[in-house]
Amino acid sequence: MALSAKPPSASFLSAVDRLYYFGTFNPMHQGHIAVVQAAQTAFADLPLSVIPTGQPPHRSDTLVDPAHRLAMARLAVAALD
């Protein structure tokens, strides 16, 4: 399944120097990877940071240790290079 969106305006692109993707990544899965790949394709000139977040108020499940989720995210993104 391909992700598609309206292309960003030139003024938006000129003001942006990095992309950030926040999520619990508990665990990081193929849906997260698809978003990362789509962002890398659409914004090839911009660096992308994948950042695990804390416990969101709308979720009641217990998160894996933050250091472990960060390690999982790093491994998943490194595999894309």
N, C-alpha and C positions, 0 to 999 in steps of 0.2 A: 504494500500500500504506500503510495507516494504522498508526501505532505505537500500542500500547496498553500500559498498565501499571496495576498496583494503585495507586489514589490514595494519596498520602502522608498520614500521620496529621497531625492538627492540631498535635501537639507538635513534629513535625518542621518543619512550615511556620513555626511561631512561632520556631524557633531559626535559621532560614536567612534571610540577608539578600541573598544573591547566588548565582547559579549559575555554575559553571565547566565548560567543555567543553575538555578537553585532547586533542590528537592530533597526529600528524605533519603531517597535511593536505598530503600530498605526492603529488598535488595535492589541493586541496579539491574535492570532487565532490558529485554530487546526493545521495548517501547522507548525507554530512555536513550538507548543507543541510536534508535531511528531519529529522535529529535536532534541529537548531537550531529549525526551525519547530515541531516537536512540543513542545520545551521552552518556546518562547515562548507557545504556546497553553495548555499545561498550567499554566504558572507565569507568567501575564501580569503579575503584580505585581512580579516579581523581575527585576533586571537580569541579563543573561547575558554572560559574558566568554568569548570563543573564543581559546584560547591554543595556538599551535604549540609542540610539544615537540622535544627532541633525538632522536638516533638510539636507537631501542629495541634491546635486546640480541637480540631474536628476529628482527630484519630485517637482511638483508645488503645490500640495495640502497642506493645512495648517495642521500642527501637533497639536494634543491635548497637553495640558500643560505637560511639562516634568515630574513634580511631579506626575501627574495623570497616565502617561504611566508607570512610575516606580512602582506605586502602583498596576496597572493592572498586570505587569510582576511578581511582588512579589506574588500576589494572585494566578496567574496561576501556577507558579512553586511550591508554597506551597501546592497546591491541588494534586500535583504528589507524595508527600511524603506519 
